[in-house]
Amino acid sequence: MESGAGKHWTEEEVKALLSVWSEKNIRKQLHGTLRNKGIFIYIAKRLQELGVCRDWKQCRAKYKNLKYEYRTVKYAHNSGDVTKTMKFFHDLDAILRYEPVTQLAAEENGRCSATETQLNTSPTTDSTQEMPGDTGEEDSVSNMSEDLQVADIKKVSDSDDVTVNTTPENRAALHITKETAMTKIPEDEGDIANSTPAALEATQIKKETIDIDDDSISTTSEDRSCTPVAKRMVGTDNHIPLEEAQNHFKVITVNDTGAGKHWSDNEVRALINIWSDEKIQQMLEGATRNKEIFEEIARRLMKRGIDRDWKQCRTKYKNLKYEYRALQKENEHLGNPRRKMRFYDEVDSILRRQPLGPSSWGCESSSLLSVGDVTANTGSLSIKRKTWNDEVSPVPLKKSASENTILHFQKLLTERVHTVTEGKKLLLERLCKQEDMQDLNRTQLYADPSAIQQVPAPAPAAVAMAPAASDLKLGKKVNEGKTKEVYELPDMPGCVLMQSKDQITAGNAARKDRMEGKAAISNTTTSCVFQLLQEAGIKTAFVRKQSDTAFIAAHCEMIPIEWVCRRIATGSFLKRNPGVKEGYKFYPPKIEMFYKDDANNDPQWSEEQLIEAKFCFAGLTIGQTEVDIMARSTQAIFEILEKSWQPQNCTLVDLKIEFGVNILTKEIVLADVIDNDSWRLWPSGDRSQQKDKQSYRDLKEVTPEALQMVKRNFEWVAERVELLLKTKSQGRVVVLMGSPSDLSHCEKIKKACATFGIPCELRVTSAHKGPDETLRIKAEYEGDGIPTVFVAVAGRSNGLGPVMSGNTAYPVVNCPPLSADWGTQDVWSSLRLPSGLGCPTTLSPEGAAQFAAQIFGLNNHLVWAKLRSNMLNTWISLKQADKKLRECTL
């Protein structure tokens, strides 16, 4: 019964396939699996054991053909035609009898046949010839199991007649459970023509697919989508229990192509600015082949100095849309508005051009109508296939629609499209008015220098810029400094708006000049720095960036002390300490404090002066504990920023920060701003290349040319500071457990790794029972070049850690799950090792994750920042606990 790859399937081969297919576990895995390559690889392996040599693609193609033929015959039988038959019908009926049967479209039969023919004529299983709809790599989303396939919207009819039939079989095929928000989609494309309106709605819920690098059909409904909470996360084979799905927030995005560089904030802003153009939106709306559109977007980006090809633009566009929609869905279902994404407000402004009803994101309550190739007479707006509208249709779709019903349906659709178009125009006009100021700032940021000079400057009286966030209701002005204004936010109690000015000063405003664009540059720098510190775990007043020139912060009562941390002696320190040469380095960094008093040139204070001042802000008295917390925090913040600038080959010389007391939480937080006025930065450690405000202080005469030089320095810093949020360093933790019974222990390690932002994988292998498999797994992770730390989790006699340590140059740490009965004896197998092995042991799962983080932190400033922040927060919690204990005792 041996057969070659290039032959047609014989009767014996088909019987062998059916015998494997009929097994309960195979049917269970095929039913509802999105990515089924692994299943068909297993089926092919089973067939080889039976003497049938077929690869997984051939098995899958034959599986689909058999299902198609069976459904065709079954549908004919249900319609009263018992003359139609096929081979193996009764065998297939025994397997598929409980699945809903619908008639499939004729073109699908052609595709299936062509697929099988192509595969059967391929010379080997490793052929590079691709299946229709397949990427040639792993099985793609377009080749998922039909049992839970999300079908594309196909053309309903080439004529003016639209017939929508409802059958009992189709009603059985569609099952929407409101409690779980799960949607089961009709299995095949032909079902669309035989579905209920609810089935049409379900069919519209498309899965975001992996981007295929050609001029492919757009995989998203361009301006609207309904993203269901799925039982299975798209793009993985990992099952997620339904009860966990509601608490599981994972944005599935499309991998960047081309140059492989991350998109900077400036690049994303430029893309969003182009996307917001009405013409671009109309071109994107309903487009099915959009290569030319993204080529136009790439050309516009190139004019702004951003080199991205059309594939990268399309990928980023899809990522932004999908992140936005996933976030919207998560927040609506869970009622958790704390989840955030970058550029949420900008994307929200674009995608909400028309009013959305309260159930627009709810899949079970909105009836979606899908029409293929229908063009409405509404000016420039064309509704093509894969489009839909949000309103509930009052026209019931009957089993046999008459011509009058069809005409009425088309007229109604035309009216709705017109209404939607008018609504879009009105909302777009309003959004354009709101973003006039932002457009000006974007022009300044992205245009060439000549374009910047052509922007008309505001009147001299308008030095203090009006708040750009016109959508926020501003309260009274709380405070105004040399470079910023602070406004209350009545709609956000406990928060304020920090509005930057286009002004640069030196010497306590003895020198003061207007520098066009400085507000946006300073705001970008501050937002990135505070985001970096917040993600590391430092408590700050920063809430979010509101506009190009303003951010929202927690309302704090400011402590009038400037804290300065120095690594290198320079500037005023040399004047106050004669005899110390410039360049002297402080280990640890030197901490100084200065009382904010412009009249006395901000005199230097000691800790004793600050304590004796007995300041009280927001009900918190500043005593020894508070002074110690601010001093220790200043050093930690400086070290985090110093470490973050090192990958940019830039030396952080010193830093000036301020703290405040949050009026709501009554705790000390980092407040005010950290921009290019707040530090000294020397690229390559060379003072002559300084990029900070010192370049402005050193000017003998302020001329327009000199100010342009200073502005270029500030822009250089603003561009580089965005890179602080990223790292080129890779790393992962691989936890090897000797038995599945150790899973709960390993999950703790994985959870702790996540707090440091380190990917973690769990594997099961036994060095005693399967040493060859253990070494194979080790070689698998050594081969891809990603730095890896192995954690060995094995109780009783631990052979896993020592075997791994003796056979790899990667770090290995033991983390045995000790039991109460034999723990004291079992631990010795992890502690007493043969000579030549370096395999440390930690009993705490969190300790194992921290050990890995300390290794990766040597080359990854983001991981190092989290470690440094953890040290600070632990120290602060002990300090505050000691204070409370002393207060109770006294």
Disulfide bonds with the S-S distance in Angstrom:
Cys226-Cys363 2.39
